[in-house]
Amino acid sequence: MTAVHEPDSELPELGRTAQEFGDQPLEVRESTHYKHEYVQTFVDKWDELIDWRGRYESEGKFFVEQLRNRGVESVLDVATGTGFHSVRLLEEGFETVVSADGSAEMLAKAFANGMKFGGHILRVVQADWRWLNRDVHGEYDAIICLGNSFTHLFSEKDRRKALAEFYAMLKHDGVLILDQRNYDSILDNGFSSKHQYYYCGDDVVAEPEHVDEGLARFRYQFPDGSEYHLNMFPLRKDYTRRLMHEVGFQHIDTYGDFQSTYRDDEPDFFVHIAEKA
Ligand code: SAM
């Protein structure tokens, strides 16, 4: 019998308002720390940050078409956040959409957003990717992990574990769609302000405060003067692709800002589409 690792059981679930990075924020490089980062007040501002309308326009039908072209009916959204993609897929008529996330704050907001935008009752499940199969049941045609979420894992062991859990929850011909910032460009060329467009509201400034090969610490400043941080691992594109191959995905296409051809330093975001068969 394997002991179940419950890393966060000491944390209060809802209502925290202050982020906790301690005295040495650049030393915070830990996969479970996302729970301290998505505090209630930040979650409340997250929709302002990601600007649903702008995002809807910038990504168009990209994900919907990728899923439809593969005959996908059931989708597990493993990084639901405030629910943007879960709601979008329900609106588009996907038969089964299950909305998972490790953050109770995010899921509460997602549930409210489902009701607000179209009266959808989201099927939410709190689950950490590293123990996904313990908390989420069933097999899915597709898993989506979007909005630069995978970047929250700080050790290769955790990344492999999460990808293996995703792989196991897909049907034999299932597909994983996972996106990430273009960290290669940030690490190699520095950050350009053009890189803000993908999912920020106009009034929110999102910039890296510190970047090294093991940490990208971003600062998010809101018009009311409040600011929050996220500590993330700067995934290099080919490294992510390699890990996906190594856990068993057979075929991986990587798009740059939703285009199949691009110069590596140009896109803000990469989207990996990894097929199991
Ligand atoms: N997909 C949403 C979007 O695009 O707006 C949310 C993106 S947000 C950057 C990252 C999400 O991943 C957060 O909701 C966070 O709680 C979740 N997350 C991070 N690490 C996780 C983990 N190990 N297990 C489950 N969820 C995790």
Residues whose N, C-alpha, C, O or C-beta is under 5 A from the ligand:
A	BS01	SAM	S31 Y34 V78 A79 T80 G81 T82 D101 G102 S103 M106 A127 D128 W129 L146 G147 N148 S149 H152
